[in-house]
Amino acid sequence: MAIDCPPGPAAAVALFRSLGDPTRLAILRRIATGEARVVDLTGELGLAQSTVSKHLACLRGCGLVDYRVEGRQSFYALTRPELLDLLRAAEQVLAATGEAVALCPTYGSPAGRVDT
C-alpha cells in the first residue's frame, strides 16, 4: 500500500508531536465528545486553568481546535473531524501491537520497559 506524502515530513512531525503530550491528548479526547469550556476541562480532567489554557493555545496554533464565543464564554471544539479517524486508527494500531509501543526502548514509558 503506497502512502502519499508531501515533500518533507515537518508538518507530520509537528502534528504527531502535538498529539504526543498526555495532557493535549486528554483534552482532544474530551473535546471529541463535544464542545467544552476551559472550566469544563479543568473540572473533568483535574488540571489547573493555566495548564488547560496553555495546551488549548498549542492545539489552536496547530489548527486542531478552535473556539466560538457565546456571551462571556468560549466553547472549544475540534476543527477537523478527520482527527477522530486518526485517533481511532492509533487505537487500532495500539491494539494490534499489544505492548510493543509501551516496551519501545526509545519512546516507551519507563514502567513499560523491561530492563535487562
N, C-alpha and C positions, 0 to 999 in steps of 0.2 A: 504494500500500500504506500503510495507516494504522498508526501506531505508538502503542500505548497508553502514555502517560507519566503517572506520578503527578504531582500538583501540585508544582512546584518541582524544579529539576534538581540540588539539592545532593547527594543521595545518589549520583546517576550521576557527577557531577563527582568526588566523593571516590573512587568505585570506579576511574575511569579514571586519576586521579592515583596511586592505589596501584599500578596496573599500569604507570604511565609511567616508573618508575625501572628502569634496566637491571639492577641487582642483584636487585631484587624479582622482576622478570620472569624472570631466570635461575633463581632459587630456585623459583618457581612451575612453570617448565617442568621442572625436575628432579623436583620433588615429584609432578608429574603422571604420572611414570613409576612411582611407588611411594613408600612411606614412606621417610623419611630422618632421620637424626640430625644434629645440628649438626656433629659430627665428619665425617660423610659429606659434607655440603655444603661444609665448609671445604676438604676434600681435593679434591673433584671440581670445585669452582668456583674454587679458588685464592684464597680470601678469608680474611681474618682471622676468628677466632671471634667477636670483638666485633661485627664488621660483620654477620655472618650472624645473630647473636642480635638485633641491633637491627632488622634487616629482618624477621625472623620475628615479632618483637613487633608491628611495624606490621601485618603481614599477619594476625596473630591479632586485633589490635584492629579490623581491617576485617571480621573474620569469614570470611576466605578460607581460612585454615589453622587447624588445631588440633593437639594432640598427645595421645598416650597414653603413660603411664608403664609401663615394664617393668623391674622391678628399679631400677637407678640410671640407666637410660637413658630418654630421651624420643624418641618417634618422631613426626615431623611428617607430616601428610597434608592433602590438600585437604578442605575441609568441604562444598563444593558441586560435584558433577560437572558442573553447568552451566557452570562456569568453563572446562572443557575445550572446550565448544562455543563459548564466547566467544573463546577463543584461536584456535581453528580458523577461526572466522568472520573474525577480524582478519587471519589469514594469507591468507585468500581475498581480502579487500579489498586487502591489500598487493600480492598477485599481480596483481589486476585493474587496479590503478592504476599499476603499474610503479614508476617512480622519483618519482612526483608528491609523495608524502609526504616523501621524503628531500629534495626540492628546495623544499619549502614555506619561504618566507622567514621565517615566524614560528616554526615548530616543527621544521623540518628541521635536520639536522646541518650544521655548517659545511663538512664535507667534501663533502656532497651538494649544497650551494648553488652556483649559478653567479652570481658577482658580475659585474655589467656596469657 
